[in-house]
Amino acid sequence: MLVRDWDRDKDYDMLVDWWSQHDFGKVPKECLPPIGTIIEDNDKPICAGGLYVCDGTKFGFMEWIVADPKAPLKVTHKCLKLLIDTLMNKAVVEGCLLLYTVTENPGLHKRYVKYHGLSKGENNARTFVKDLTDGSYGPLLWAKSQEVLDEEHDN
């Protein structure tokens, strides 16, 4: 397996393709963290994720963990383990003392606790997002769960 830094420009179309196949939506490229990792197996990208680190803090935020849905499950499992471990190590190198992440994906919930030693935080938390531009990011589908989309549709 090959571990490499992501290139937001060169890897973005691949990430969008994976997100689309997972019915996730499209995270704006300029909103992705500059620190990110791609794991490849036999020269084929398998999974990716990013790490936000703010200057002046010791806090990291791991986000946008995604895998190629067409990759074999055993390969994906091994690559995700390496990806998350790599992002956690990058957080340490960046001086982070705490690492935070959020996901509604049950597979990642189990993985974070079982394989990576993360502690579960909140169960009933809600996330919120606001487009601070003139609305150029559209309905922010990438930041909304299906449950929220259904609620908005019903109202």
PEBELZI-V886669 format. One record per backbone hydrogen bond with DSSP energy under -0.5 kcal/mol. CO is the residue of the C=O (numbers start at 0). NH is the residue of the N-H. E is the energy in kcal/mol with one decimal. If there is no record, write none. Layout:
BEGIN
{{CO & NH & E} {CO & NH & E}}
END
This chain:
BEGIN
{{1 & 3 & -0.5} {1 & 39 & -2.8} {3 & 37 & -3.1} {5 & 7 & -0.6} {6 & 10 & -3.4} {7 & 11 & -0.6} {10 & 14 & -2.2} {11 & 15 & -2.8} {12 & 16 & -2.2} {13 & 17 & -2.4} {14 & 18 & -3.0} {15 & 19 & -2.7} {16 & 20 & -2.2} {17 & 21 & -1.3} {18 & 23 & -2.7} {19 & 22 & -1.8} {24 & 26 & -0.6} {27 & 30 & -2.0} {28 & 31 & -1.5} {33 & 35 & -0.7} {34 & 50 & -2.9} {35 & 5 & -2.1} {36 & 48 & -1.7} {37 & 3 & -2.4} {37 & 39 & -0.5} {38 & 45 & -3.2} {38 & 46 & -1.4} {39 & 1 & -2.6} {40 & 43 & -1.3} {43 & 40 & -2.5} {45 & 67 & -3.2} {46 & 38 & -2.6} {47 & 65 & -2.6} {48 & 36 & -2.7} {49 & 62 & -2.2} {50 & 34 & -0.7} {51 & 60 & -2.4} {53 & 56 & -1.7} {57 & 96 & -3.8} {57 & 97 & -1.8} {58 & 53 & -0.9} {59 & 99 & -2.5} {60 & 51 & -3.0} {61 & 101 & -0.5} {62 & 49 & -3.1} {65 & 47 & -2.8} {66 & 68 & -0.5} {67 & 70 & -1.7} {71 & 75 & -2.8} {72 & 76 & -2.8} {73 & 77 & -1.9} {74 & 78 & -2.7} {75 & 79 & -3.0} {76 & 80 & -1.9} {77 & 81 & -2.1} {78 & 82 & -2.8} {79 & 83 & -2.7} {80 & 84 & -2.2} {81 & 85 & -2.4} {82 & 86 & -2.6} {83 & 87 & -2.4} {84 & 88 & -2.3} {85 & 89 & -2.4} {86 & 90 & -2.0} {87 & 91 & -1.7} {88 & 92 & -2.5} {89 & 93 & -2.2} {90 & 95 & -2.7} {91 & 94 & -1.8} {97 & 59 & -2.7} {99 & 61 & -2.6} {103 & 105 & -0.6} {104 & 108 & -2.1} {105 & 109 & -2.1} {106 & 110 & -2.2} {107 & 111 & -3.0} {108 & 112 & -1.4} {109 & 113 & -3.1} {110 & 114 & -2.5} {110 & 115 & -0.9} {111 & 115 & -0.6} {111 & 117 & -2.4} {112 & 116 & -0.9} {129 & 131 & -0.7} {134 & 137 & -1.8} {136 & 139 & -1.1} {139 & 142 & -1.8} {140 & 143 & -1.6} {144 & 148 & -2.3} {145 & 149 & -2.7} {146 & 150 & -2.1} {147 & 151 & -2.7} {148 & 152 & -2.2} {149 & 153 & -1.9} {150 & 154 & -1.2}}
END
